[in-house]
């Protein structure tokens, strides 16, 4: 299995940007596709972004499409999420996730695709 730790959350002004990181542990942590999800209190967990294990393909949820970038640095086993033009609706706990299988060639966008989750990092957007 892989262990995931998110960081970078906090209080951000509306219209600003954020940069979250997810560090994956494990001998082959760089062999996994990765995804970002978010969840606000009382709401379902929502897909935000995903990236293949090699970083060649990405996907974004409708709520952040056009203002978000997911990237990875396999040398550091880190996946980044950047979101700009923040609004109050972006307030949520942000989670990174990984599937159980390595070397998946496709980008994974469904909640059911993922098996390992970080504890999340809180993002609060002040308007």
LOGU-89501 format. One line per 5 residues: number of its first residue (from 1); their letters; for each residue x, y, z of N, C-alpha, C. Coordinates in nm, 4 decimals. Example, Ala and Ser with C-alpha at 12.3 -4.5 7.8 and 13.67 -1.06 7.14 Angstrom:
2
1> as> 1.3190:-0.5690:0.7800:1.2300:-0.4500:0.7800:1.3200:-0.3300:0.7800  1.2850:-0.2250:0.7080:1.3670:-0.1060:0.7140:1.2900:0.0030:0.7870
//
This chain:
127
1> xxxxx> 0.0829:-0.1167:0.0000:0.0000:0.0000:0.0000:0.0883:0.1244:0.0000  0.0233:0.2360:-0.0219:0.0929:0.3635:-0.0254:0.0299:0.4558:0.0784  0.1127:0.5348:0.1435:0.0650:0.6333:0.2385:0.0773:0.7718:0.1783  -0.0257:0.8526:0.1986:-0.0346:0.9832:0.1362:-0.0521:1.0909:0.2421  0.0175:1.2008:0.2252:0.0086:1.3130:0.3175:-0.0074:1.4412:0.2387
6> xxxxx> -0.1197:1.5097:0.2597:-0.1453:1.6372:0.1943:-0.0955:1.7522:0.2811  -0.0630:1.8615:0.2162:-0.0257:1.9824:0.2876:-0.0500:2.1028:0.1981  -0.0481:2.2201:0.2584:-0.0641:2.3435:0.1835:-0.1968:2.4123:0.2016  -0.2869:2.3520:0.2764:-0.4154:2.4142:0.2991:-0.4059:2.5306:0.3954  -0.5145:2.6040:0.4045:-0.5200:2.7191:0.4922:-0.6252:2.8170:0.4468
11> xxxxx> -0.6166:2.9370:0.4993:-0.7092:3.0438:0.4647:-0.6559:3.1204:0.3446  -0.7387:3.1319:0.2416:-0.6994:3.1974:0.1177:-0.8072:3.2985:0.0794  -0.7658:3.4119:0.0286:-0.8600:3.5134:-0.0147:-0.9250:3.4751:-0.1471  -1.0515:3.5087:-0.1603:-1.1194:3.4880:-0.2876:-1.0459:3.5613:-0.3988  -1.0357:3.4953:-0.5134:-0.9612:3.5507:-0.6244:-0.8150:3.5132:-0.6242
16> xxxxx> -0.7683:3.4607:-0.5144:-0.6301:3.4188:-0.5041:-0.6101:3.2783:-0.5567  -0.5001:3.2202:-0.5181:-0.4666:3.0864:-0.5643:-0.4121:3.0033:-0.4499  -0.4116:2.8738:-0.4710:-0.3559:2.7824:-0.3733:-0.2669:2.6811:-0.4429  -0.1805:2.6221:-0.3649:-0.0915:2.5192:-0.4146:-0.0810:2.4122:-0.3069  -0.1394:2.2987:-0.3346:-0.1385:2.1874:-0.2421:-0.0404:2.0813:-0.2890
21> xxxxx> 0.0132:2.0091:-0.1954:0.1034:1.9006:-0.2281:0.0567:1.7720:-0.1627  0.0907:1.6628:-0.2249:0.0630:1.5306:-0.1720:0.1894:1.4484:-0.1866  0.2438:1.4077:-0.0750:0.3646:1.3266:-0.0749:0.3268:1.1817:-0.0503  0.3710:1.0957:-0.1385:0.3414:0.9538:-0.1299:0.4644:0.8779:-0.0818  0.4433:0.7900:0.0123:0.5516:0.7080:0.0626:0.5478:0.5709:-0.0023
26> xxxxx> 0.6587:0.5020:0.0066:0.6666:0.3687:-0.0489:0.7772:0.3563:-0.1513  0.8252:0.2360:-0.1672:0.9375:0.2109:-0.2567:0.9058:0.2448:-0.4015  0.7809:0.2203:-0.4420:0.7394:0.2479:-0.5795:0.6250:0.3480:-0.5831  0.6303:0.4475:-0.4988:0.5239:0.5461:-0.4905:0.5048:0.6223:-0.6207  0.6085:0.6335:-0.7005:0.5986:0.7053:-0.8265:0.5355:0.6224:-0.9378
31> xxxxx> 0.4897:0.5023:-0.9073:0.4295:0.4151:-1.0068:0.2771:0.4218:-1.0075  0.2200:0.5091:-0.9282:0.0749:0.5163:-0.9144:0.0175:0.6397:-0.9816  -0.0962:0.6200:-1.0464:-0.1782:0.7334:-1.0817:-0.2255:0.8019:-0.9536  -0.2568:0.9288:-0.9626:-0.2977:1.0036:-0.8446:-0.4179:1.0907:-0.8770  -0.4965:1.1170:-0.7751:-0.6120:1.2031:-0.7918:-0.6302:1.2957:-0.6732
36> xxxxx> -0.7005:1.4027:-0.6977:-0.7408:1.4962:-0.5934:-0.8928:1.5023:-0.5876  -0.9450:1.4960:-0.4669:-1.0870:1.5112:-0.4412:-1.1050:1.6130:-0.3303  -1.2248:1.6647:-0.3201:-1.2534:1.7570:-0.2114:-1.3917:1.7290:-0.1556  -1.4105:1.7696:-0.0302:-1.5363:1.7429:0.0366:-1.5683:1.8547:0.1346  -1.6827:1.9142:0.1161:-1.7334:2.0137:0.2083:-1.8317:1.9459:0.3032
41> xxxxx> -1.8456:2.0010:0.4222:-1.9328:1.9415:0.5222:-2.0734:1.9224:0.4668  -2.1230:1.8011:0.4781:-2.2568:1.7697:0.4320:-2.2688:1.7428:0.2840  -2.1577:1.7494:0.2114:-2.1590:1.7283:0.0672:-2.0822:1.6020:0.0313  -2.1143:1.5424:-0.0844:-2.0366:1.4257:-0.1285:-1.8946:1.4635:-0.1676  -1.8075:1.3674:-0.1613:-1.6713:1.3909:-0.2058:-1.6704:1.4117:-0.3572
46> xxxxx> -1.6021:1.5162:-0.4021:-1.6076:1.5615:-0.5399:-1.4722:1.5476:-0.6075  -1.4752:1.4999:-0.7300:-1.3531:1.4885:-0.8086:-1.3007:1.6253:-0.8479  -1.1705:1.6442:-0.8334:-1.1075:1.7710:-0.8676:-1.0112:1.7558:-0.9843  -0.9171:1.6634:-0.9723:-0.8151:1.6477:-1.0757:-0.7498:1.5112:-1.0632  -0.6906:1.4660:-1.1723:-0.6213:1.3382:-1.1727:-0.5064:1.3421:-1.2718
51> xxxxx> -0.4110:1.2541:-1.2494:-0.2935:1.2477:-1.3346:-0.2455:1.1042:-1.3419  -0.1931:1.0656:-1.4572:-0.1396:0.9311:-1.4729:-0.0064:0.9188:-1.4015  0.0400:0.7961:-1.3878:0.1630:0.7718:-1.3125:0.2835:0.8429:-1.3721  0.2842:0.8589:-1.5046:0.3971:0.9239:-1.5708:0.3731:1.0717:-1.5983  0.2569:1.1225:-1.5591:0.2263:1.2630:-1.5791:0.1871:1.3018:-1.7195
56> xxxxx> 0.1698:1.2053:-1.8073:0.1414:1.2364:-1.9469:-0.0029:1.2784:-1.9724  -0.0939:1.2368:-1.8865:-0.2351:1.2684:-1.9049:-0.2952:1.3213:-1.7765  -0.3842:1.4184:-1.7910:-0.4519:1.4781:-1.6769:-0.5998:1.4936:-1.7071  -0.6779:1.5116:-1.6010:-0.8203:1.5373:-1.6134:-0.8637:1.6264:-1.4987  -0.9699:1.7043:-1.5219:-1.0165:1.7987:-1.4219:-1.1673:1.7936:-1.4088
61> xxxxx> -1.2134:1.8148:-1.2883:-1.3555:1.8249:-1.2658:-1.4106:1.9549:-1.3214  -1.5396:1.9533:-1.3503:-1.6018:2.0710:-1.4099:-1.5893:2.1951:-1.3221  -1.5884:2.1766:-1.1928:-1.5865:2.2898:-1.1020:-1.4550:2.3669:-1.1035  -1.3468:2.3036:-1.1487:-1.2171:2.3693:-1.1488:-1.1528:2.3723:-1.2861  -1.2189:2.3172:-1.3852:-1.1626:2.3120:-1.5193:-1.1339:2.4523:-1.5709
66> xxxxx> -1.0145:2.4696:-1.6242:-0.9739:2.5989:-1.6765:-0.8992:2.6849:-1.5780  -0.8998:2.6490:-1.4516:-0.8297:2.7277:-1.3514:-0.7515:2.6400:-1.2550  -0.7243:2.5185:-1.2955:-0.6564:2.4242:-1.2090:-0.5497:2.3488:-1.2871  -0.4444:2.3116:-1.2173:-0.3368:2.2339:-1.2770:-0.2900:2.1279:-1.1788  -0.2829:2.0056:-1.2250:-0.2252:1.8981:-1.1473:-0.0942:1.8576:-1.2131
71> xxxxx> 0.0060:1.8339:-1.1328:0.1364:1.7957:-1.1837:0.2035:1.7034:-1.0833  0.3127:1.6426:-1.1248:0.3820:1.5544:-1.0333:0.5320:1.5599:-1.0552  0.6023:1.5316:-0.9481:0.7467:1.5214:-0.9493:0.7791:1.3832:-0.8950  0.8005:1.2897:-0.9846:0.8211:1.1523:-0.9422:0.9509:1.1322:-0.8652  1.0478:1.2175:-0.8891:1.1724:1.2071:-0.8147:1.1508:1.2333:-0.6664
76> xxxxx> 1.0502:1.3152:-0.6346:1.0189:1.3465:-0.4960:0.8901:1.2806:-0.4492  0.8295:1.1980:-0.5326:0.7044:1.1299:-0.5001:0.5971:1.2284:-0.4561  0.5864:1.3369:-0.5274:0.4955:1.4440:-0.4905:0.4031:1.4800:-0.6062  0.2763:1.4987:-0.5736:0.1769:1.5465:-0.6683:0.1281:1.6825:-0.6210  0.1188:1.7761:-0.7130:0.0782:1.9117:-0.6820:-0.0591:1.9420:-0.7400
81> xxxxx> -0.1323:2.0256:-0.6711:-0.2574:2.0785:-0.7215:-0.2562:2.2294:-0.7058  -0.2760:2.2990:-0.8155:-0.2859:2.4446:-0.8148:-0.4247:2.4851:-0.8625  -0.4868:2.5733:-0.7889:-0.6170:2.6258:-0.8260:-0.6111:2.7770:-0.8145  -0.6518:2.8452:-0.9192:-0.6525:2.9898:-0.9201:-0.7957:3.0414:-0.9212  -0.8075:3.1735:-0.9154:-0.9388:3.2379:-0.9141:-1.0305:3.1722:-0.8114
86> xxxxx> -0.9802:3.1583:-0.6922:-1.0541:3.0886:-0.5880:-1.1821:3.1626:-0.5511  -1.2829:3.0855:-0.5201:-1.4100:3.1382:-0.4754:-1.4559:3.0592:-0.3544  -1.5589:3.1090:-0.2904:-1.6035:3.0476:-0.1665:-1.6436:2.9017:-0.1861  -1.6911:2.8668:-0.3034:-1.7312:2.7297:-0.3313:-1.6150:2.6314:-0.3308  -1.4933:2.6831:-0.3357:-1.3756:2.5974:-0.3306:-1.3396:2.5557:-0.1888
91> xxxxx> -1.4055:2.6137:-0.0917:-1.3818:2.5763:0.0471:-1.4170:2.4294:0.0678  -1.3223:2.3533:0.1187:-1.3424:2.2108:0.1385:-1.2173:2.1510:0.1999  -1.2299:2.0273:0.2416:-1.1131:1.9471:0.2743:-1.0683:1.8794:0.1458  -0.9430:1.8957:0.1123:-0.8886:1.8397:-0.0101:-0.8089:1.7140:0.0214  -0.8390:1.6078:-0.0514:-0.7753:1.4791:-0.0322:-0.7006:1.4364:-0.1578
96> xxxxx> -0.5871:1.3746:-0.1401:-0.5245:1.3064:-0.2518:-0.5460:1.1569:-0.2362  -0.5408:1.0864:-0.3475:-0.5731:0.9450:-0.3469:-0.4921:0.8705:-0.4518  -0.4764:0.7408:-0.4294:-0.4045:0.6540:-0.5213:-0.4789:0.5223:-0.5366  -0.4742:0.4620:-0.6547:-0.5364:0.3308:-0.6734:-0.4479:0.2203:-0.6189  -0.5031:0.1012:-0.6092:-0.4247:-0.0099:-0.5572:-0.3274:-0.0650:-0.6606
101> xxxxx> -0.3574:-0.0460:-0.7881:-0.2737:-0.1007:-0.8943:-0.1761:0.0026:-0.9466  -0.0542:-0.0393:-0.9709:0.0489:0.0457:-1.0269:0.0419:0.0473:-1.1787  0.1042:0.1470:-1.2369:0.1242:0.1560:-1.3821:-0.0056:0.1616:-1.4619  -0.1100:0.2141:-1.4043:-0.2350:0.2286:-1.4783:-0.2159:0.3330:-1.5875  -0.2412:0.2966:-1.7134:-0.2127:0.3920:-1.8223:-0.3165:0.5012:-1.8384
106> xxxxx> -0.4368:0.4789:-1.7898:-0.5427:0.5765:-1.8074:-0.5521:0.6702:-1.6879  -0.6088:0.7862:-1.7125:-0.6337:0.8805:-1.6052:-0.7615:0.8379:-1.5333  -0.7598:0.8415:-1.4020:-0.8691:0.7900:-1.3203:-0.9457:0.9062:-1.2582  -1.0758:0.9083:-1.2822:-1.1566:1.0228:-1.2415:-1.2719:0.9879:-1.1481  -1.2900:0.8621:-1.1173:-1.4020:0.8191:-1.0355:-1.3575:0.7876:-0.8934
111> xxxxx> -1.4456:0.8156:-0.7998:-1.4178:0.7871:-0.6600:-1.3837:0.6400:-0.6388  -1.4540:0.5534:-0.7075:-1.4342:0.4101:-0.6933:-1.3015:0.3618:-0.7505  -1.2327:0.4451:-0.8258:-1.1037:0.4080:-0.8825:-0.9928:0.4052:-0.7781  -1.0160:0.4688:-0.6658:-0.9099:0.4914:-0.5692:-0.9280:0.4091:-0.4425  -0.8153:0.3671:-0.3875:-0.8157:0.2799:-0.2709:-0.7430:0.3393:-0.1503
116> xxxxx> -0.6469:0.4254:-0.1738:-0.5676:0.4831:-0.0667:-0.5886:0.6330:-0.0615  -0.6074:0.6837:0.0590:-0.6419:0.8235:0.0788:-0.5563:0.8880:0.1861  -0.5245:1.0140:0.1633:-0.4636:1.0921:0.2679:-0.5684:1.1383:0.3674  -0.5234:1.2033:0.4729:-0.6157:1.2519:0.5746:-0.6821:1.3840:0.5368  -0.6314:1.4503:0.4369:-0.6912:1.5728:0.3880:-0.6268:1.6976:0.4446
121> xxxxx> -0.6421:1.8065:0.3722:-0.5966:1.9371:0.4170:-0.7083:2.0378:0.3934  -0.7362:2.1168:0.4948:-0.8480:2.2106:0.4890:-0.8106:2.3350:0.4098  -0.8979:2.3713:0.3171:-0.8852:2.4962:0.2426:-1.0094:2.5796:0.2693  -0.9888:2.7006:0.3154:-1.0989:2.7925:0.3406:-1.0769:2.9188:0.2588  -1.1737:2.9507:0.1754:-1.1647:3.0686:0.0903:-1.2523:3.1776:0.1504
126> xx> -1.1924:3.2905:0.1776:-1.2612:3.4036:0.2379:-1.2989:3.5035:0.1300  -1.4259:3.5374:0.1237:-1.4741:3.6322:0.0246:-1.5093:3.7660:0.0862
//
